[in-house]
Amino acid sequence: MKAGISFKLTGLVLAISVLPLFLYQVISFSATRNTIVDMATRHSTNLLNEQASHLSLQMAQIEDLIRNIESVDEIKQAVARVETANTKDTSFEFLSTQARIGYILSGYGSLKGLVSIDLFTRSGRHYHVGDTLNISGINRPLLGRLQSDTQAAGNAVAWHGIEDNVNSTSSKRKVIVASKMLNRLDGSGLKTEPLAMLQVNFDPEFVYRHFHEIESREGSTLLVVDAKRRLLFHPDSRLIGQSINPELARLVRGQQGSMMISLNEQPVALNFRMLPINGWYIVSLVPQATLLEPVSRIAQAGIVILLLSLLLIFLFIRLYSIHIINPLRAICDGFRDFQAGRLEPHWRLPKAQTLQELGELTSWFNAFLDRAQEREQAEANLRIAATAFEAQEGMVITDAEQIIIRVNQAFCDTTGYSSEEVTGQHIRLLQSGRHGAEFYREMWQAVAKTGSWQGEVWNRRKNGSHYPEWLTVTSVRNEHGQTTHYVGTMTDITLRKRAEEEIQRLAYFDPLTNLPNRRMLLDTLERAIARSTRNGQSGALLFIDMDNFKDLNDTQGHDKGDLMLQQVAQRLRQHTRGSDTVARLGGDEFVVLLEGLGDEIANAASHSKAVADKLLASLQADYVLGKHVHHSSCSIGVALFSGEENRIEDILKQADLAMYQAKSAGRNAVCFFDQGMQQTVDERAQLESSLREAIARNQLELHYQVQVNHAGMPVGAEALLRWHHPERGSIPPVQFIPLAEKGELIILLGNWVLETACRQLKEWSRHPASAELTLAVNISPRQFHQADFVQQVVETIARTGANPARLKLEITESMLLDHASITISKMEALKSRGIGFALDDFGTGYSSLAYLKRLPLDQLKIDRGFVCGLQQAGHDAAIVRTILALAETLDMAVIAEGVETIEQQELLASMGCHNYQGYFFGRPLPPEKFVQHHLLAEFA
Ligand SMILES: Nc1nc2c(ncn2[C@@H]2O[C@@H]3COP(=O)(O)O[C@H]4[C@@H](O)[C@H](n5cnc6c(=O)[nH]c(N)nc65)O[C@@H]4COP(=O)(O)O[C@H]3[C@H]2O)c(=O)[nH]1
């Protein structure tokens, strides 16, 4: 791993600052140490010299004292006289001589520190000057030793060092002793003989007073050692008189010396000096630790300085890192991330505030990133442009003169030209000729003015075919605003146009017949009305509905139905003019719009009638539907219009009404709308709104018509709806049920009926006489086809608590035809819950046998019409027989409705029909009356 700049810098700074500093510390420590040791040694030597001088001076004074006394002949003579005198001599001369000796000695007693001067004669006389004492207390053994040592010293002063005071009663127990024999020439004059020993006792405290001060000042130990290496002075006074350490004694030799020794395993600086006067040594012992204490303080200071230096260097490097290394590192990281593509697009370095150069470097780095990003963006743009250029849309680039310089593949695919074929050609090469010069002039003017143009253009392919394209022309301008190029983007919209046309066709045309659909018709009608308003010409709307078309669909299938509708459309177009509009509204409903029928309404009517008749006739002709030939007719309603007083919806409604009128009139007819018709329509509308209110205002009621068995016993009833209108009285169901069936109202009514009937069933279930009755409820087709019909019935039963086994739903044949499978599954779902089914009006429709077999029916209801016609000549009796046989085959019960006479009943019974409903057995009655009439006996 490469060392970072921070690491190197640290090393460098340490190398150039700390190492020299350290070396300096070591050298200066060493030098200081030597210097201090030198100085200490010198100081010690000086001190010793000084002390030695001082001590020598004192010794010299003592010696001088001794020699002065010795030199006094008078004292020697006096001593000699005394010594030769008789010991018992008490003469005056003798005594005065003795006094004289004392007197002479006392003349020398003024020396400072002097304890005493003693003179011991050979005969044992003792003269004492100095401290006060009892002279009799002489330490004889000591004296003897001193005398012999003194004698041994010969003419020299004997220095005895520290000794016990020979005068044992003296206050100074220890004294420094120097002595000298006083000699005189013997009688021959050639030899000397000792007269007495002159002894000077000196106070050691006075001598060594300075030493204590010196020791305490220097922290060293100062010793005085005599020639016999005994301690004359030691700070610890208990050691005085003892021999010094043998090792030390070995080293202390010669005049003077200075060395480092190890004493008691401690390094000690030894310094000594001999006193020439008596061979004593002054010795100084300084422990190295004491000696080097200043040095160690200096060393400590050095270490502190070194540490401070390191701290400063560290701080310096830290600051350096923060202010210089970190920005540099950030730039390095930035480059690395840039290289690795990890840099966020808009990431930039914050400008370094520390150094101008770093700030510049950061700015340059950021500028570099800006450039790189711009370049990257430009490259991306180029790539995008290149990709875009080769996109699905055709693209062409021309120069300012509209000469093609580049096209893409899509362009080539669309136009059929290769790139080489069109390059260098004028763009007008593509012109189809469908647009005039004006078109292109306007286009280029728009480009020049706004910079672009777009719109639909017809161009020509290489093979000469024309195609529509959506073209966008954009001018490319230079910085002076001059157009340098044009870029054309073109999308072939052939398919889109086709799709649009198809959408248009689907939106406005009926896909089956290709006739305009309702929407187109409404547009056309609106324009026709507007035209009629403008030109005063009348128009007519013919509403055509094929009769019984549903039958064809149901019996022959939708394919045949579709075929027929296409043929109808074809015939309608054939028999109308090109200016007339033929449209299909849906199902089997067609409309023909006639315009320009003149300003006379009567003429318009007759013209319309003629057209309608013609159409009626043409639509009556046989239709060949594959192998099947179908005969049909139509009903046509005509509504005339003139000017704007007619609204589109009104005209359509009027024609529709007229068509219904035609249907009611027996079909295959033409009927014109008139005001009477309108009145009926209005009345119906009125009725419808009243009916809504009727439910809310409780104007509805269920009546029950009894159903009996062969014995005339009630077995059930049919619920029939009654409306008691507050103004119009009782309105029969035939008047309002078909109307309700046209809309959602029938659902509301049906639910109400079902709920009421179920409640009635529940009520009957409480009385034994009525508990076994079944109740038939009419269900309208629309109600039955409700998606949640089954659920509604089940919920109603659950809500009311009716017994489902007593409920019978009456359905009609017509409702069975549509959505057969769903119908059957709904019936089966209800059947599985116990609910029964009766087929109402059986025989009037066209239920196929096969179909009937699949239905879970319980009962067939013979239509009233057949019952009515039983006694008349015709097919009714045969039909009834057939129905009965059929029911037997299918294992279904049969009930005849509309039985009015006993004959009818007997006839039916003879045919095998044993259940009846009709006025003969009872009219529909309100619940209370029903009970009164039919069940009272039972209740009683
Ligand atoms: N001439 C004659 N008529 C007899 C005789 N016995 C019964 N009728 C009538 O025949 C109709 C029988 O009902 P429908 O065929 O289901 O025909 C019903 C039924 O299709 C419908 N309708 C009645 N109530 C309801 C209802 O609640 N819901 C639905 N969807 N339709 C209902 O209205 C139709 C007419 O009902 P109504 O006027 O009540 O007429 C009833 C009844 O009064 C008779 O001996 N001679």
The ligand as a Gaussian input file, in Angstrom:
#p B3LYP/6-31G(d) Opt

LIG

0 1
 N     -113.705000     -13.636000     -19.491000
 C     -113.314000     -14.321000     -18.442000
 N     -112.231000     -13.927000     -17.788000
 C     -111.820000     -14.672000     -16.720000
 C     -112.486000     -15.781000     -16.271000
 N     -111.856000     -16.268000     -15.200000
 C     -110.766000     -15.469000     -15.002000
 N     -110.779000     -14.473000     -15.917000
 C     -109.756000     -13.389000     -16.085000
 O     -108.724000     -13.920000     -16.800000
 C     -107.491000     -13.337000     -16.391000
 C     -106.609000     -14.444000     -15.945000
 O     -105.362000     -14.011000     -15.767000
 P     -104.184000     -14.120000     -16.793000
 O     -104.529000     -14.995000     -17.912000
 O     -102.964000     -14.482000     -16.031000
 O     -104.076000     -12.680000     -17.380000
 C     -103.727000     -11.653000     -16.503000
 C     -102.335000     -11.500000     -16.362000
 O     -101.675000     -11.741000     -17.571000
 C     -102.248000     -10.038000     -16.061000
 N     -102.105000      -9.864000     -14.629000
 C     -103.035000      -9.784000     -13.704000
 N     -102.475000      -9.629000     -12.479000
 C     -101.124000      -9.654000     -12.705000
 C      -99.983000      -9.565000     -11.884000
 O     -100.073000      -9.457000     -10.675000
 N      -98.776000      -9.626000     -12.509000
 C      -98.631000      -9.773000     -13.874000
 N      -97.415000      -9.831000     -14.427000
 N      -99.680000      -9.866000     -14.644000
 C     -100.897000      -9.812000     -14.071000
 O     -103.336000      -9.368000     -16.461000
 C     -104.182000     -10.340000     -17.121000
 C     -105.587000     -10.007000     -16.897000
 O     -105.939000     -10.122000     -15.638000
 P     -107.428000      -9.932000     -15.186000
 O     -108.019000      -8.751000     -15.839000
 O     -107.451000      -9.969000     -13.729000
 O     -108.072000     -11.137000     -15.753000
 C     -107.867000     -12.421000     -15.263000
 C     -109.182000     -12.968000     -14.801000
 O     -110.017000     -12.026000     -14.151000
 C     -113.658000     -16.176000     -16.960000
 O     -114.330000     -17.148000     -16.658000
 N     -114.043000     -15.416000     -18.050000

